[in-house]
Every structure is written in structure tokens, then in C-alpha cells.
Amino acid sequence: MNTPTNWTSIQSLSDGFWSRSSLSSGFNSPLSRPENMVHQTINTSRTSANSASNSIRPMQKLLRSWIVGSICIIVCWLLTACSLPRKAPPVAQPSTPPPASDVAAVVAAPQAATREAAPPVLTRAKSKWVLATWAELPGFSADNFNEAWVAWRQNCARSSPNLPHSKALCDHVKRLDGQSSEAQKTWLMQNFQPYRVESLSATASPANGLLTAYYEPIFDASRSAKPGFSTPLYSLPANLKSRSPWYSREEISKLPAAQAALKGKEIAFIADPVDAMVLQIQGSGRLWVTQNDGSRKQIRLAFAGTNDHPYQSIGRWLLDQNLTKDATWPGIKSWLAQNPRRTQELMARNPRFVFFKEEALNGPDALLGPKGAMGVPLTAGRSIAVDPGSIPYGSAVWLSSNGPQASLNRLVFAQDTGSAILGAVRADYFAGTGEAAGDLAGRLKQDMKAWVLLPR
């Protein structure tokens, strides 16, 4: 026979676990001896035998009456007690146990708090970030996080309240430096939440974007103009802010006022105007400079500023004019070799002009890339240029791009930008320094996806 659940009884049992003090009051039962029950006393003072004998009879009669009356009272009391419903034992109740559904909610509270701390969508000026899982990141378990830690250390060298890292986070990064890649991956998963970067526009594939690459070229140069080295590379002119935009590339090559402003601002001279264009598009480079005394040393040219004109691709112009089918740098050089008189015409298609500053290359500086827009040295294969309106500087980013030129699934850091790097899912991959890096940078143009890894 099924008995209905007695919640009061269950409650009294569970309350024993909630409060130790409830045990003492919980066992005070009304079936214990009644507290208002007392013994009757009889006067036992002695008298003579006769008087005692005479008084015994009425006393016996009185005693019998008393006993019978007492029995009747007890019987009535027992009948009355049996007819009344039994009262539940009083139990101390420090708290009322919640229903089962509430218990489940309490158990799930940490998970709910985590979900609340990780909103499903975050909106940036030029993109939206959609909550993702680690399982969505292609190749995540196969990456060598030791390599990425080099770039992360550079991130932490730059202190700014606007960057998405804190001193506490960077302390952990430093502690994990040199640890196993597996330990670094575990820490990353415990302390970061991935968000998929998507376009704000309602496209069919909002998470798909474009990946290109850039590099730090190396060229021979001379401190002074001489045969074979006639293309100048300039530092900032003093009157750059006197007009905006400043003189265009074509005006710089032709107008006396522009040439006068750049007089004495030559850092070095290189052989090929196309190489000068490459340096300006990449934003930095290295030079093996022959000094005026004949000695040679390597220096770095770092980005210093521009003339504020928009960038235009000379390769695209050649394609649009049906002048070539190969718009890579080797293809452009090949076309110019066949059409040397059109060199200035081609160069003028890009009105943007970049100015540099010279930096020494000593010790560790020679092992690192140039400083990006974030202000920290770039790390080959682990730094990207982004549109800051979509991904802020300093962000840890999972990059996934698989195409004919490269298969890249790795942790990278947003440490640079570029005038042509615009859009939600858009990145320029820093390939490194030298010829091999330049070969990859010249060919890489393929689809990509990106996940921002946001500190929890």
C-alpha cells in the first residue's frame, strides 16, 4: 500500500543536518511523563489503637471512593487522548529546505554565472563577436604555444589601460614562459573565452574574411647617392603638418617645393624604385648600408609617418589596364624591365608616400621584427595587423586559414595595422624577415576566420 509522502517528516529529518541544535528539541515528545502529574500524600501521624480503629472504617470508605473516582478520571483522560489527532513533535526550524527544482538551480549557479559573464554576442564598431567553444577552433590542440608565448611576452611589455590584458594576467604569462605547450594550452582554456569574429553586414558567410601577409624586406643601400643607388628613402620633413594631405608621390618627384622640404632628410639610397615602394608598403625594413668610409652595417628603417594620401595598388592598376597577368612583385619588376620609361607613371598610381626613422639593430633587437602600431616588436608567424575597429590591439586571436599558399591554424596577437587592412574579418600576417618571408607575403591571399580569445 503506497503511503503519501509526509513532507513534515522529511523536513524534520533534513533539519537535523541543517542544525545540530535541533536534535535536543526534536526529541521532546508529548508521550513522555506529563509534567502536571503529582503524587497525593497521606497524613501518617500516630494516635491510640481504638481511635485509629474507629477512624479506619470511614477512611477505607473514603479511600475506595477516591480510588474509583481516580480510575474513572484516568479512563476518561485516556479515551479523550486517543480520540484526538496526534501532534507532530516540535522541531527547531532554522531554515526551510528548498524544493528540488531550487536545489538544482543552486547547484547550477556557478555555470549560470559563467554564462552571464560570457554574453552570447559582443558588438564592436566594425564587427560582432559571437560566443564560441574551444572545439570550434581548427587545429587548436596541435599548435605549439611556446612559439606564441614570445609574442605574448611582447604584449605584456606594453602597459596601457586600453589593452585587453592586466598585470595579473601578464604575471601568469611570465610564470608559464618556458613551460610545456600543454600546460600553456590548459591555462589558456581555463582563463579565456573564444568569440568568433563576424561581419556586421548580413552576408551569407559573415565569419569568412581575407588574409594577406607582409614582411620585413632587406635591401642593399648606400649613405650617399651614386651610380646604382639613386632612389632616396626619407625621414619626416619638418613641414609635414603644414598641409594635409602633404605632397603626393608624383608631386614629390616633380615639385621644387616638395624636393626642397626633403633636402637633407635622406636616410639612405637604394637601387630600385620598386624596392622603395615595397619598403613603403611593408612599412619597415632592413638595410645593409655601405657607409661613406666604406664600412657596412645593418640598420632598421621603422615607420615614421605618411603624406596622408590613400594607398592605391600599382599591381591592381596593371591588371586593370591589361598590361600584365602577374601582379606579384617579381611580375611588376619584370614588366618595368620591359617598360623602363613608364616607371614614374606606374609609381604615381600610388599617391601614398611613407617616411621612415632609423633604428639601430643591436643584440635581441636583431632577432625580433619591427615595432607595430601597438608599439611592441612583431613576432614572425605570431603577429597580425588588424582593423582596430574590429579587433583591438593586444588581443589574443585564433587564426584559421587554409589555402593553396599556406595552412595556418595558430594563436596570434593583434599588434599592428595598415592602411589597406580594413574590415571585420581582415588580417595581415607578419611572415618574418628576409627573402623567404617575402616570397610567402607576395603570394598569400586566401580566406580566413578569426576567434578573439577574451579574458574571463
C-alpha angles and dihedrals in degrees: 000000000000116000119208113250111263103217089187091059092045089048092052090052095048092046088064087067094045095053131021090199091065091071094074096050094037093071098050099115129186087223090072119097110300111252094219095058114109136176120252113231127214125212107243102183113143126246134168119298095248096049088046092051092049093050095046096076099056089041092052089050090049091047093052090050091049093049093048092047092048092050091051091049092050092047091050091047092051092048091049093048092050092050094054122083113258113254119230115246113264110253129187109246112199090167140357115244110242122241117267092260091056091049090055089051091053092050091050093046096102090051091047090050090052091051090049090050090052107054115203094240133024119191124214128184092266105015146025126233116218121202111254140175129242090246089067093063108096114231094359096143093049099056122110101232092186088074092050091051090069089063092042091056088055089051091055092049087069112074117199134140088225094061121093096241134078136206090256092053092047091050087060091047090054092046091053094047108120093013122123119290088239092057091049091049092050092051091048092053092048096050106034138059120212120228123188113230114229138175118259090225118088098249127156091249107026093169095057119095145152129279124195130163140227135190146187108263125208121215138170114249144173130222090226134036115263138146108305093019109067107126110096127217112206140208120218115300116234094237097047091121093049091088137014120239095026121214116313123240091262092048091050090056094047115024118087091212092057093045091049091053090054095046108126093009094101111124095182143327127243132193105244131048088209089058088051088052089050091053091050094048093047089047096224143027148161128262131201095213125200104214123218089257090056097254121127131221137164120244134175125235109210127193113270106167147301141243089250095246119134120260117251123186115239089197090057090050091054091050093047090051091049089236095130142003093210112071096170118115092259088049092050091049090049091053092049091050087059094042107034094157091062095058096105091043091055094044091051090060086079107055093182115105125191127209125206143204125215120243129185119240108220130157114316092009089071090058095053133066127248120287115272128214090278088064100245129106114268121241118220111248093003106065127074136185114230143173102266089211087068105029120019122227114272095029119145106232133188106219122199121182125150119179145125094289102043145354108221123178108154152116112271136166131233101236106140145032139200139203091249095044100095132144143050101283101030129121140166111212117218103228097184137246132321141014100320091050089048091053091055093043091052093053106034114105115132146124121291144180127204137200121195112218105217121198110247 
